[in-house]
Amino acid sequence: MAEVATEQQILDGLADIIDEIVGIDKSEVTPDKNFIDDLDIDSLSMVEIAVAAQDQFGVEIPDDELRNLKTVQDVINFVQKLQS
Amino acid sequence: MSTSQTRVVVTGLGATTPLGGDLPSTWSALLAGESGIRTLDWEGVEDLPVRFAATLKVQPDAVMPKQNLRRLDRNQAIALIAAREAWASAGFAAPTGGKGQKGMERPGVDGGFTVDGERLGVVLSSGIGGLHTALNSYDVYREKGWSRVSPFTVPMLMPNGASGHVGIEFGAMAGSHALVSACASSAEAVGYAIDMIRVGRADVVICGGTESCIHPLQMASFGSMRAMSTRNEEPARASRPYDKNRDGFVLGEGAAVMILESEEHARARGARVHGFASGAGYSGDAYDIVLPDPSGAGQAKAMQRALKDAGLEPTDLVHINAHATSTPAGDVAELASIKAGLGEEAARGLVVTATKSMTGHLLGGAGALESIFTLLALRDGVVPFVANLEDLDDEVDLDIVRDEPRKLADGPAAALNNSFGFGGHNVSVAFERAL
């Protein structure tokens, strides 16, 4: 994705990835959700999701940053920051 | 029959095989003499010496969500499918031990018996492990680099992965094991499970085997050994144990799982008992890494030790499900071992079948699947026939079941399942009918 994505586009894209990888319904993926506590996603699946998100949004997510991305909103903010 | 030790009964059964997606469909197809062997439709298959195999009748994605399959090697997925069937058929409620796996169901029977996870064990073997995962992940690595390799690669390729997944799903905390001895692996798993119950480590054990390695590399590797049938024009007729024109084994895939239980535990909960898992015998050929000892001494000892372990006499046997893979040397050598191990009289008083004629050779899944077939033959009083047996080898002088299934007489009956593996691993498992 070359152009800068809107917050909604990032949310939709992320929800698609999460559905594809761990089978959580898209309606469950809202900005306030914590990946581990709310969505029950394990650490290895988070690695898969991060790699898929890098491909989809054209950004690099270093391992150090991945640890700080605890909620869906954290990912949206991170992607927007790098794209702008 | 042993009176001094705990007796072990079989109370649950499950399988997914080239003949069917569950055990009942597999067993009825087997009795009908159907073949699970099919032509492979891979790209580039024409470069392989063998272009057919016994592939699964029902694909895992027909019964399991794709998100689960992303983190399971094919051999692990089918082990879970077979284990779920066995668990349900034993009448067990949803597991309570442990916490299960994220995103995966933990099915059970409504109103079923709740198994104590501390008294539940798993012994589940694969001979090869996650071959598909290892090779596919290497392709990803070469094409896209290390960061695109799935973080689940290690647990998917390790040969104990199926045992681990089944242990987690069903909350088995008495111990989860994976014995590896090539084509004898899951016969050994059944034997180990019997011992776990006898020594008091567990009341209930989920045991069996799984294999899925029908990959071009495996076809090339076995092809390079000249071990497989090359009857490419007639796949369904390729596996033909004891036939004069047999020319090698046919690679198969599938999983088979039994629930073993102490008789006391099973009777107390009013479980359906399919029969007794009476004992197992083992030997090592100490001869060659792939060839069986031509004297058959090791195979004979495994059978003798199984009988001793089960407290049975050779004349108690009515049936043997032979290892018989449809190789020119192996099939008749095993018959000589049966005579040497049991004595001529007992050997001539039983009927022999070779179900790999229909299922192909499931390698690490074979011992458990054929153990189930042995048990069902006793339970239902009917032995499947050897498919494709058109022209009996002149060296065959035992009673081979051919042309149609053979009825067994009512009353007390025992049978052996033989499984032999590369490495010189000989395993024989004894079963008895429940009266």
Interface residues (C-beta under 8 A of the other chain):
Chain A: E20 I21 V22 G23 I24 D40 I41 D42 L44 S45 V47 E48 V51
Chain B: P65 K66 Q67 N68 R70 R71 K102 G103 S147 R148 S150 P151 F152
